[in-house]
């Protein structure tokens, strides 16, 4: 509880309170088990983790567990204000006699007095209302390490570990001022998802790097970087993106397909696309703005690790008119433009099942594994 102040203005009784909210993952603890009525029941006892236990359709015991480390840092993330209006209430009422007067004049036409010529009763009421305004300062307890596991019949199906570099965290977080650095390791059956870098340097850059492996074989590798700068403050909701320059990314899929891209000015590119959509009924303007965006965009596809760019990715307009539209509407989509052939394909037509069956099968394998896992806890408790 913080300071409390009061104010009365024109029938409004204000109560101002400064409060603090603390969000601590370590406080979300307890063990819960499904009983014979399919209801979650909290177990008695003191626990330092959060755990849910149930039985799947095959009678196997499934356990989901979240554990946060004892090492943490308290970080201020801003404030919010809630205003609660009560009901108008009648404070007082009264009747007052109102008199009407008429001026009295002398023989020279001067006012020398007045006299009552009429009177009536007027009913007065006075109302007031209470208004409570609470300002909350929000703080987050960020643990150095968070571990999530899911087991089935004693076998570990999922393990995810999130590590936060507390040494570079400030006591508050604002996009315009402060840094953060996170790594994530996730294991799902035979799959590994490794986020080796997720770093934000305030008003300087954002970097990310991750890999998807299966049975020790690398399937997908991704990395990205962009310079970035914001203005304003996160706390008063005045943050604006000022620039996003020298953005690059690279993706390698099964060592067969590589996608590399860059832009010298990501914000200007985004502005051109936004301008195109603001004029989506004018095809000439849409094409003009997309052409400006394409000048800033350099994305290419490479095959089998070769250095020769086989095709480019461009933004292209298409007719997005619906049957109920009075005038044509246009939107945009990325297309593949093959340099030697001079042909253009949409992503959907190029990445078809015949030519990319291995990649598509891999995607379905990942989807199925996650789907089967979630299904264990997807019962009507």
C-alpha positions as CSV (number, residue, x, y, z in Angstrom):
1,X,0.0,0.0,0.0
2,X,1.3,3.4,-0.9
3,X,0.2,7.0,-0.2
4,X,-3.5,8.0,-0.2
5,X,-4.8,11.5,-0.9
6,X,-8.3,13.0,-1.1
7,X,-9.8,15.8,-3.1
8,X,-13.3,17.4,-3.4
9,X,-14.3,19.3,-6.4
10,X,-17.8,20.2,-7.6
11,X,-19.6,17.2,-6.1
12,X,-16.8,14.8,-6.9
13,X,-15.0,13.1,-4.0
14,X,-11.7,11.8,-5.3
15,X,-9.5,9.2,-3.5
16,X,-6.1,8.8,-5.0
17,X,-4.0,5.7,-4.1
18,X,-0.4,4.8,-5.1
19,X,-0.1,1.0,-5.1
20,X,2.4,-1.6,-6.1
21,X,1.9,-4.8,-8.0
22,X,4.6,-7.5,-7.8
23,X,4.6,-10.4,-10.3
24,X,6.7,-13.2,-9.1
25,X,6.8,-16.6,-10.9
26,X,8.1,-18.1,-7.6
27,X,4.7,-17.3,-6.0
28,X,2.8,-19.4,-8.5
29,X,3.5,-22.7,-6.8
30,X,1.5,-25.7,-5.7
31,X,0.8,-29.3,-6.9
32,X,-2.6,-30.1,-8.5
33,X,-4.0,-33.5,-9.3
34,X,-7.1,-34.6,-11.1
35,X,-9.6,-36.5,-8.8
36,X,-12.1,-39.2,-9.7
37,X,-14.6,-36.4,-10.6
38,X,-12.2,-34.9,-13.2
39,X,-11.6,-31.9,-11.0
40,X,-8.3,-30.3,-10.3
41,X,-7.5,-30.6,-6.6
42,X,-4.6,-28.8,-4.8
43,X,-2.4,-31.0,-2.7
44,X,-1.7,-30.1,0.9
45,X,1.9,-29.1,1.7
46,X,4.5,-26.4,0.8
47,X,6.0,-26.6,-2.7
48,X,8.6,-24.5,-4.5
49,X,7.3,-25.4,-8.0
50,X,4.1,-25.5,-10.0
51,X,2.9,-29.0,-11.0
52,X,-0.1,-30.5,-12.7
53,X,-0.7,-34.3,-12.7
54,X,-3.3,-36.3,-14.6
55,X,-3.8,-39.6,-16.3
56,X,-4.0,-40.0,-20.0
57,X,-6.5,-42.2,-22.0
58,X,-4.0,-45.1,-21.8
59,X,-3.7,-44.9,-18.0
60,X,-0.2,-43.3,-18.1
61,X,0.6,-40.6,-15.6
62,X,1.3,-37.2,-17.2
63,X,3.0,-34.5,-15.2
64,X,3.6,-30.8,-16.2
65,X,6.1,-29.0,-14.0
66,X,7.4,-25.4,-13.9
67,X,10.3,-24.5,-11.6
68,X,11.9,-21.0,-11.2
69,X,15.4,-20.5,-9.8
70,X,15.9,-18.7,-6.5
71,X,18.1,-16.2,-8.2
72,X,16.1,-13.3,-9.6
73,X,16.0,-9.6,-10.2
74,X,13.2,-7.2,-9.6
75,X,12.5,-5.0,-12.6
76,X,10.1,-2.0,-12.8
77,X,8.1,-2.2,-16.1
78,X,5.8,0.8,-15.8
79,X,2.5,1.9,-14.2
80,X,-1.2,1.8,-15.0
81,X,-4.2,3.8,-13.6
82,X,-7.6,2.3,-12.9
83,X,-10.6,4.6,-12.2
84,X,-13.7,3.4,-10.4
85,X,-16.8,5.5,-10.3
86,X,-19.4,4.9,-7.6
87,X,-23.1,5.7,-7.8
88,X,-24.5,9.2,-7.5
89,X,-26.0,9.7,-4.0
90,X,-28.4,12.2,-2.6
91,X,-26.6,14.3,0.1
92,X,-29.4,16.8,0.9
93,X,-32.7,18.3,-0.2
94,X,-34.6,21.3,0.9
95,X,-37.4,23.7,-0.1
96,X,-36.8,27.3,-0.3
97,X,-39.3,30.1,-0.8
98,X,-38.4,32.3,-3.7
99,X,-39.8,35.9,-3.8
100,X,-40.4,38.0,-6.9
101,X,-40.0,41.8,-6.4
102,X,-41.2,44.8,-8.2
103,X,-39.5,48.2,-8.1
104,X,-41.2,51.2,-6.5
105,X,-40.7,54.6,-8.3
106,X,-41.2,58.1,-7.0
107,X,-43.0,60.8,-9.0
108,X,-39.8,61.7,-10.8
109,X,-39.3,58.1,-12.0
110,X,-36.5,57.2,-9.6
111,X,-36.4,53.8,-7.9
112,X,-36.9,54.3,-4.2
113,X,-37.6,50.7,-3.1
114,X,-39.2,47.4,-4.0
115,X,-42.1,45.3,-2.9
116,X,-43.0,41.6,-3.0
117,X,-45.5,40.8,-5.7
118,X,-45.3,37.0,-5.7
119,X,-43.6,34.0,-4.1
120,X,-43.2,30.3,-4.7
121,X,-41.4,27.2,-3.3
122,X,-38.3,25.8,-5.1
123,X,-37.0,22.3,-4.4
124,X,-33.2,21.9,-4.2
125,X,-31.2,18.6,-4.2
126,X,-27.5,18.1,-3.9
127,X,-25.7,15.0,-5.1
128,X,-22.2,13.7,-4.9
129,X,-20.1,10.8,-6.2
130,X,-17.0,8.9,-5.0
131,X,-14.3,8.3,-7.6
132,X,-11.4,6.0,-6.7
133,X,-8.2,6.4,-8.8
134,X,-5.6,3.8,-8.2
135,X,-2.1,4.1,-9.8
136,X,-0.2,0.8,-9.9
137,X,3.5,0.6,-10.2
138,X,4.3,-2.8,-11.8
139,X,7.4,-4.8,-10.9
140,X,8.4,-8.2,-12.2
141,X,10.6,-10.8,-10.5
142,X,12.7,-12.1,-13.4
143,X,14.3,-15.5,-12.4
144,X,17.7,-16.3,-13.8
145,X,16.4,-19.7,-14.9
146,X,12.9,-21.2,-15.6
147,X,12.5,-24.9,-16.4
148,X,9.4,-26.5,-17.8
149,X,9.1,-30.3,-18.1
150,X,6.3,-32.7,-19.3
151,X,6.6,-36.4,-18.6
152,X,4.4,-39.3,-19.5
153,X,4.7,-42.6,-17.7
154,X,8.0,-41.4,-16.2
155,X,9.4,-40.6,-19.6
156,X,10.4,-37.0,-20.3
157,X,8.6,-35.7,-23.4
158,X,9.3,-32.0,-23.2
159,X,12.0,-30.0,-21.4
160,X,12.4,-26.2,-21.9
161,X,14.9,-24.1,-20.1
162,X,14.9,-20.3,-20.3
163,X,18.0,-18.5,-19.1
164,X,18.0,-14.7,-18.6
165,X,21.3,-12.8,-18.2
166,X,20.5,-10.9,-15.1
167,X,23.9,-9.0,-15.1
168,X,22.8,-6.7,-17.9
169,X,19.3,-6.1,-16.6
170,X,18.6,-2.7,-15.0
171,X,16.2,-2.0,-12.2
172,X,13.6,-0.9,-14.8
173,X,13.0,-1.8,-18.4
174,X,12.3,0.6,-21.2
175,X,12.9,-0.1,-24.8
176,X,14.6,3.2,-25.2
177,X,17.1,2.7,-22.4
178,X,17.7,-0.9,-21.3
179,X,19.1,-4.2,-22.6
180,X,18.1,-7.8,-22.2
181,X,19.6,-11.2,-23.2
182,X,17.8,-14.6,-23.2
183,X,18.6,-18.1,-24.3
184,X,16.2,-21.0,-24.6
185,X,16.7,-24.7,-24.9
186,X,13.6,-26.8,-25.7
187,X,13.5,-30.6,-26.3
188,X,10.4,-32.3,-27.6
189,X,10.8,-36.0,-28.1
190,X,13.5,-36.3,-30.7
191,X,13.5,-32.6,-31.6
192,X,15.7,-29.8,-30.2
193,X,14.9,-26.1,-30.5
194,X,17.9,-24.1,-29.4
195,X,17.7,-20.3,-29.2
196,X,21.3,-19.5,-28.6
197,X,20.8,-15.7,-28.8
198,X,17.9,-13.4,-28.2
199,X,19.6,-10.1,-27.4
200,X,18.3,-6.5,-27.4
201,X,20.8,-3.7,-27.0
202,X,18.8,-0.5,-26.2
203,X,18.6,1.8,-29.2
204,X,21.3,-0.2,-30.9
205,X,20.4,-3.6,-32.2
206,X,18.4,-6.8,-32.0
207,X,20.0,-10.2,-32.6
208,X,18.6,-13.7,-32.7
209,X,19.9,-17.1,-33.5
210,X,18.3,-20.5,-33.3
211,X,18.5,-24.1,-34.5
212,X,16.0,-27.0,-35.0
213,X,17.6,-30.4,-34.7
214,X,16.2,-34.0,-34.8
215,X,18.2,-36.9,-33.5
216,X,21.3,-34.8,-33.6
217,X,20.8,-33.8,-37.2
218,X,20.4,-30.1,-38.0
219,X,17.2,-29.4,-39.8
220,X,16.8,-25.6,-39.7
221,X,19.2,-22.8,-38.8
222,X,18.1,-19.2,-38.4
223,X,19.9,-16.0,-37.5
224,X,18.9,-12.3,-37.8
225,X,20.2,-8.9,-36.9
226,X,18.9,-5.4,-37.2
227,X,20.0,-2.0,-36.0
228,X,17.1,-0.3,-34.2
229,X,16.2,2.9,-32.3
230,X,13.2,4.1,-30.5
231,X,12.1,7.5,-29.1
232,X,9.8,8.5,-26.3
233,X,9.2,6.4,-23.2
234,X,7.5,3.0,-22.7
235,X,6.0,4.2,-19.5
236,X,3.9,7.1,-21.0
237,X,3.1,5.0,-24.1
238,X,5.0,7.5,-26.3
239,X,7.4,5.0,-27.8
240,X,7.9,5.3,-31.6
241,X,10.2,3.4,-33.9
242,X,12.7,5.9,-35.3
243,X,14.7,3.6,-37.5
244,X,15.5,-0.1,-38.3
245,X,18.5,-0.2,-40.5
246,X,21.0,-2.8,-41.8
247,X,18.6,-5.6,-41.1
248,X,19.8,-9.1,-42.2
249,X,18.6,-12.7,-41.8
250,X,19.7,-16.1,-43.0
251,X,17.8,-19.4,-42.9
252,X,19.2,-22.8,-43.9
253,X,16.7,-25.7,-44.3
254,X,18.0,-29.2,-44.5
255,X,21.2,-27.9,-46.0
256,X,19.2,-27.8,-49.3
257,X,17.5,-24.5,-49.3
258,X,19.0,-21.2,-48.0
259,X,17.1,-18.0,-47.7
260,X,19.1,-14.8,-47.2
261,X,17.8,-11.3,-46.9
262,X,18.7,-7.7,-46.0
263,X,17.4,-4.2,-46.1
264,X,19.2,-1.0,-45.6
265,X,16.2,0.7,-44.1
266,X,13.5,-1.5,-42.6
267,X,11.3,1.4,-41.3
268,X,11.2,3.1,-44.7
269,X,10.4,-0.2,-46.4
270,X,7.5,-0.7,-43.9
271,X,6.3,2.8,-44.5
272,X,6.1,2.2,-48.3
273,X,4.1,-1.0,-47.7
274,X,1.8,0.9,-45.3
275,X,1.3,3.7,-47.8
276,X,0.4,1.1,-50.4
277,X,-2.3,-0.4,-48.1
278,X,-3.6,3.1,-47.3
279,X,-4.3,3.5,-51.0
280,X,-5.6,0.0,-51.6
281,X,-8.2,1.1,-54.2
282,X,-5.7,2.7,-56.4
283,X,-3.6,0.1,-58.3
284,X,-1.2,2.7,-59.7
285,X,-0.3,4.0,-56.2
286,X,-0.1,0.4,-54.8
287,X,2.4,-0.6,-57.6
288,X,4.4,2.6,-57.1
289,X,4.8,2.1,-53.4
290,X,5.6,-1.6,-53.7
291,X,8.2,-0.7,-56.3
292,X,9.8,1.7,-53.8
293,X,9.7,-1.0,-51.1
294,X,11.4,-3.5,-53.5
295,X,14.3,-1.2,-54.0
296,X,15.1,-1.5,-50.3
297,X,14.5,-5.3,-50.2
298,X,17.2,-7.9,-51.0
299,X,16.0,-11.5,-50.4
300,X,17.3,-14.4,-52.3
301,X,17.0,-18.2,-52.5
302,X,20.0,-20.4,-52.8
303,X,20.2,-24.1,-53.3
304,X,22.5,-26.8,-51.8
305,X,24.7,-24.1,-50.1
306,X,25.8,-22.5,-53.4
307,X,26.7,-18.8,-53.5
308,X,24.7,-18.1,-56.7
309,X,21.3,-16.5,-56.1
310,X,18.7,-18.5,-57.9
311,X,15.8,-16.2,-57.4
312,X,14.7,-13.1,-55.6
313,X,11.7,-12.4,-53.4
314,X,9.7,-9.3,-54.4
315,X,6.5,-7.7,-53.2
316,X,3.7,-7.8,-55.8
317,X,0.1,-6.5,-55.9
318,X,-2.9,-8.8,-56.4
319,X,-6.6,-8.2,-56.7
320,X,-8.1,-8.6,-53.2
321,X,-11.6,-7.5,-54.1
322,X,-14.5,-9.2,-52.3
323,X,-17.9,-9.7,-53.8
324,X,-19.5,-7.1,-51.6
325,X,-16.9,-4.3,-52.5
326,X,-18.2,-1.4,-54.5
327,X,-14.7,-0.7,-55.9
328,X,-11.6,-2.9,-56.5
329,X,-9.3,-3.5,-53.6
330,X,-5.7,-4.6,-53.9
331,X,-3.2,-6.1,-51.4
332,X,0.3,-7.5,-51.7
333,X,2.1,-10.8,-51.3
334,X,5.8,-12.0,-51.6
335,X,6.6,-13.7,-54.9
336,X,9.6,-15.7,-56.2
337,X,11.2,-14.3,-59.3
338,X,13.7,-16.7,-60.9
339,X,16.5,-14.7,-62.5
340,X,17.5,-17.1,-65.3
341,X,14.0,-18.3,-66.3
342,X,12.3,-14.9,-65.9
343,X,9.4,-16.7,-64.3
344,X,7.4,-15.7,-61.2
345,X,5.7,-17.9,-58.6
346,X,3.7,-17.3,-55.5
347,X,5.0,-19.0,-52.4
348,X,2.1,-21.4,-52.4
349,X,2.6,-22.6,-56.0
350,X,6.3,-23.0,-55.7
351,X,6.6,-24.8,-52.3
352,X,4.3,-27.6,-53.4
353,X,4.2,-31.1,-52.0
354,X,5.8,-32.8,-55.0
355,X,9.0,-30.6,-55.0
356,X,9.3,-30.1,-51.2
357,X,7.8,-33.3,-49.8
358,X,10.7,-33.8,-47.3
359,X,10.4,-30.3,-45.9
360,X,6.6,-30.6,-45.8
361,X,6.7,-34.0,-44.1
362,X,9.1,-32.6,-41.6
363,X,6.7,-29.8,-40.8
364,X,3.9,-32.3,-40.3
365,X,6.1,-34.4,-38.0
366,X,6.8,-31.4,-35.8
367,X,3.1,-30.5,-35.8
368,X,2.0,-34.1,-35.0
369,X,4.5,-34.4,-32.1
370,X,3.3,-31.2,-30.5
371,X,-0.4,-32.1,-31.2
372,X,0.0,-35.5,-29.5
373,X,1.7,-34.0,-26.6
374,X,-0.9,-31.3,-26.0
375,X,-3.7,-33.9,-26.4
376,X,-2.6,-35.5,-23.1
377,X,-3.7,-32.4,-21.2
378,X,-6.6,-31.6,-23.6
379,X,-9.4,-33.3,-21.6
380,X,-12.5,-31.7,-20.2
381,X,-11.5,-31.5,-16.5
